[in-house]
Amino acid sequence: MFALEWCEFCWSVRKLFAAAGISYRSVDLDSVEFSGGTEFASKVRAALLVKTGSLTIPQIFVNGTHIGGATETFDAINDGSLADKLKRVGVAVRHDDIGDAYSFLPKWLHPR
């Protein structure tokens, strides 16, 4: 996952992954780790735009396959396709307590 530490949509995906028992690696582009005067974050965002066609963060990948941003990830949880992709790489997903993945979005958003 390419993310930002302060982003509510990234927090939502993190909460969803925690509830589903999905371990992940997050490259937090606004973290102290990447703030050392380099242009790493802007270069990564430019590369993500080329690869995904999207400027939004987060961007989720499974084993190098692009899943999408937050809403595409929620859709993939809801329709089971993310669980299928994760199963193929040996990662189990707990669905029991998730319900609608969109419930993990910030409460200030209008219902979809």
C-alpha positions in Angstrom: 0.0 0.0 0.0 1.2 3.4 -0.9 -0.3 5.8 1.6 -0.1 9.0 3.6 0.1 9.0 7.4 -2.5 11.8 7.8 -5.0 10.6 5.2 -8.4 9.5 6.5 -8.9 7.2 3.5 -5.6 5.5 4.3 -6.7 5.1 7.9 -10.0 3.5 6.6 -8.1 0.9 4.6 -5.8 0.2 7.5 -8.8 -0.3 9.8 -10.4 -2.6 7.3 -7.2 -4.6 6.9 -6.9 -4.9 10.7 -10.5 -6.2 11.0 -9.9 -8.7 8.1 -6.6 -9.9 9.5 -4.7 -8.8 6.4 -1.1 -8.0 7.0 0.4 -5.4 4.6 3.4 -3.1 4.0 2.7 0.6 3.9 5.0 3.1 2.2 3.9 6.3 3.9 5.0 9.0 1.5 4.7 11.7 4.1 6.6 9.9 6.9 9.7 11.1 8.5 11.6 8.3 6.9 11.1 9.9 3.5 11.4 13.6 4.5 15.1 13.9 4.4 15.3 16.5 1.6 15.0 14.0 -1.2 12.2 14.1 -3.7 11.4 10.4 -3.1 7.7 10.9 -2.3 7.1 13.1 -5.4 8.9 10.6 -7.6 6.9 7.7 -6.2 3.6 9.6 -6.8 4.7 10.4 -10.4 5.5 6.7 -10.9 2.1 5.7 -9.4 0.3 8.0 -11.7 2.1 6.4 -14.7 1.3 2.9 -13.4 -2.2 3.4 -12.2 -3.5 6.4 -14.0 -4.6 7.9 -10.7 -3.4 10.7 -8.5 -5.2 9.5 -5.4 -3.7 7.9 -2.3 -3.9 5.2 -1.1 -3.0 2.9 -3.9 -3.2 -0.8 -3.1 -1.3 -3.6 -4.7 -1.3 -7.4 -4.1 1.7 -9.2 -5.3 2.4 -6.5 -7.8 -1.1 -6.4 -9.1 -2.9 -3.0 -8.8 -6.2 -3.2 -6.8 -6.9 0.5 -6.8 -7.6 3.2 -4.2 -9.7 3.0 -1.1 -13.1 2.6 -2.8 -11.8 0.0 -5.2 -10.4 -1.9 -2.3 -13.7 -1.7 -0.4 -15.5 -3.0 -3.5 -13.0 -5.8 -3.8 -13.6 -6.8 -0.2 -17.3 -6.6 -0.6 -17.4 -8.7 -3.8 -14.8 -11.2 -2.6 -12.3 -10.6 -5.3 -9.6 -9.3 -2.9 -10.0 -12.4 -0.8 -9.5 -14.5 -3.9 -6.4 -12.6 -4.9 -4.9 -12.8 -1.4 -5.8 -16.5 -1.1 -3.7 -17.1 -4.2 -0.6 -15.7 -2.5 -1.3 -17.5 0.8 -3.1 -14.8 2.8 -6.4 -15.6 4.5 -9.1 -13.0 5.0 -11.5 -12.9 7.9 -14.9 -11.7 6.7 -17.0 -12.5 9.8 -16.9 -9.1 11.5 -16.5 -6.8 8.4 -20.0 -6.4 7.0 -20.0 -3.6 4.4 -16.4 -2.5 3.9 -17.7 1.1 3.3 -18.5 1.2 7.0 -14.8 1.8 7.5 -14.9 5.1 5.7 -14.9 8.4 7.8 -18.4 9.1 9.2 -18.4 12.6 7.7 -18.7 11.2 4.2 -22.2 11.1 2.6 -23.6 7.6 2.3 -23.0 5.9 -1.0 
